């Protein structure tokens, strides 16, 4: 009875929605390069019209990286506010607990356009955000490193690109990917604590990381307790078999003596 109950709990707990990815056959995809380090010396123009490196924008904080372009009326118009909303709801302090970088893949987007992007971020969170652009080669190099595959469509004067965000460690190492246009605040908070390598996030965040692991196929954190439950179920099953075998061995001599 207990074994059946545990199996039922396990089946319920392991159910999760899978991510439906973009279309690589059309040259648009988001590959995961977990563990790779981006070139933080890449130089862009920021919203003030000054030159800024990726290292300066990261500023020794775990970082949320978005690639897209601000003229986009499709995915970018949803993904950017989706990331901003998730960060706001995560309850983290911008510039202290995280940095967020939007990098334009359209080199024509200069300081004026980049500045318009800042206005899409809640005023209380703008100190944690940096908008970069104006350098096609640097944008291509960064996109290639994080696996962000896009293409320019001259007929529409638009870019076809995937949707999602990349989390970087303070050193620029690729830590996590979250696909889609909306993001779970709790999962994002845990991922930033992990990317911060224990230097950011609350004590409870760091303790939660001991109980959760990240599933890159779904872009979600799942409880490690499930692994322990699987092991417990296997141990219970083996124990039941061993007990039955020992019981049978004890009965056989008695039956023979009778």
Residue pairs with C-beta under 8 A, 6 or more apart in sequence:
2 236
3 233
3 236
3 237
3 240
6 229
6 232
6 233
6 236
7 233
9 229
10 226
10 229
10 230
10 233
13 223
13 226
13 229
14 222
14 226
16 215
16 218
16 220
16 222
17 218
18 217
18 218
19 179
19 180
19 217
19 218
19 219
21 29
21 30
21 162
21 179
22 28
22 29
22 30
22 162
22 163
23 29
24 149
26 151
26 160
27 149
27 150
27 151
27 160
28 149
28 150
28 151
28 160
28 161
28 162
29 147
29 149
29 162
30 147
30 148
30 149
30 162
30 163
30 164
30 177
30 179
31 147
31 149
32 147
32 177
32 216
33 145
33 146
33 147
33 174
34 174
34 175
34 176
34 177
34 216
35 173
35 174
36 145
36 146
36 173
36 174
37 171
37 172
37 173
37 174
38 54
38 142
38 145
38 146
38 168
38 172
38 173
38 174
39 54
39 141
39 142
39 145
39 172
40 53
40 54
40 55
40 58
40 171
40 172
41 53
41 54
41 55
42 53
42 54
42 135
42 138
42 141
42 142
43 51
43 52
43 53
43 54
43 135
43 138
44 51
44 52
44 53
44 54
44 103
44 132
44 133
44 134
44 135
44 138
44 139
45 51
45 52
45 110
45 111
45 114
45 132
45 133
45 134
45 135
46 52
46 57
46 111
46 114
46 130
46 131
46 132
47 111
47 114
47 115
47 117
47 118
47 130
47 131
48 111
49 110
49 111
52 130
52 132
54 101
54 132
54 142
54 172
55 172
57 63
57 99
57 101
57 130
57 132
58 99
58 101
58 168
58 170
58 172
59 95
59 99
60 170
61 95
61 96
61 97
61 98
61 99
61 170
61 196
61 200
62 97
62 98
62 99
62 167
62 168
62 169
62 170
62 175
62 192
62 193
62 195
62 196
62 200
63 98
63 99
63 100
63 101
63 167
63 168
63 170
63 195
64 83
64 87
64 98
64 99
64 100
64 101
64 165
64 166
64 167
64 188
64 192
65 100
65 101
65 103
65 146
65 165
65 166
65 167
65 168
66 79
66 80
66 83
66 100
66 101
66 102
66 103
66 165
66 166
67 102
67 103
67 105
67 139
67 142
67 143
67 146
67 148
67 150
67 161
67 166
68 75
68 76
68 79
68 80
68 102
68 104
68 105
68 159
68 161
69 76
69 104
69 105
69 106
69 109
69 159
70 76
70 102
70 104
70 106
70 109
70 113
70 114
70 116
70 117
70 131
71 106
71 109
71 113
71 158
72 158
72 159
75 161
75 162
75 163
75 181
78 163
78 181
78 182
79 163
79 164
79 165
79 180
79 181
80 102
80 117
80 120
81 120
82 180
82 181
82 182
82 183
83 100
83 165
83 183
84 100
84 120
84 121
84 122
84 125
84 129
85 182
86 182
86 183
86 184
86 185
86 188
87 94
87 98
87 100
87 125
87 128
87 185
87 188
88 122
88 124
88 125
89 185
90 185
90 186
90 188
90 189
90 192
91 185
91 189
92 98
92 189
92 192
92 201
94 100
94 124
94 125
94 126
94 127
94 128
94 129
95 127
95 128
96 200
97 192
97 196
97 200
97 201
98 128
98 192
98 196
98 200
99 128
99 129
99 130
100 128
100 129
100 130
101 129
101 130
101 131
101 132
102 117
102 129
102 130
102 131
102 132
103 132
103 133
103 139
103 142
104 113
104 114
104 131
104 132
104 133
104 134
104 139
105 139
105 140
105 143
105 150
105 159
105 161
106 133
106 159
107 133
107 134
107 135
107 136
107 139
109 133
109 134
110 133
110 134
111 134
113 133
114 131
114 132
114 133
114 134
115 131
117 131
118 126
118 129
118 131
121 129
133 139
142 148
143 149
143 150
145 174
146 166
146 174
148 161
148 162
148 166
149 161
149 162
150 159
150 160
150 161
150 162
151 159
151 160
151 161
152 158
152 159
153 159
153 160
162 179
163 179
163 180
163 181
164 177
164 178
164 179
164 180
164 219
165 177
165 178
165 183
166 174
166 176
166 177
167 174
167 175
167 176
167 177
167 178
167 191
167 192
167 195
168 174
168 175
168 195
169 175
169 195
169 196
169 197
170 195
170 196
170 197
170 199
175 191
175 194
175 195
176 191
176 194
176 195
176 214
176 216
177 216
177 219
178 187
178 188
178 191
178 219
179 219
180 219
184 220
187 220
187 221
189 201
189 205
190 201
190 205
190 208
190 209
190 212
190 221
191 214
191 221
192 200
192 201
193 200
193 201
193 202
193 205
193 206
193 209
194 209
194 214
198 206
210 224
211 223
211 224
211 225
212 221
212 222
212 223
212 224
213 221
213 222
213 224
213 227
214 220
214 221
214 222
215 221
215 222
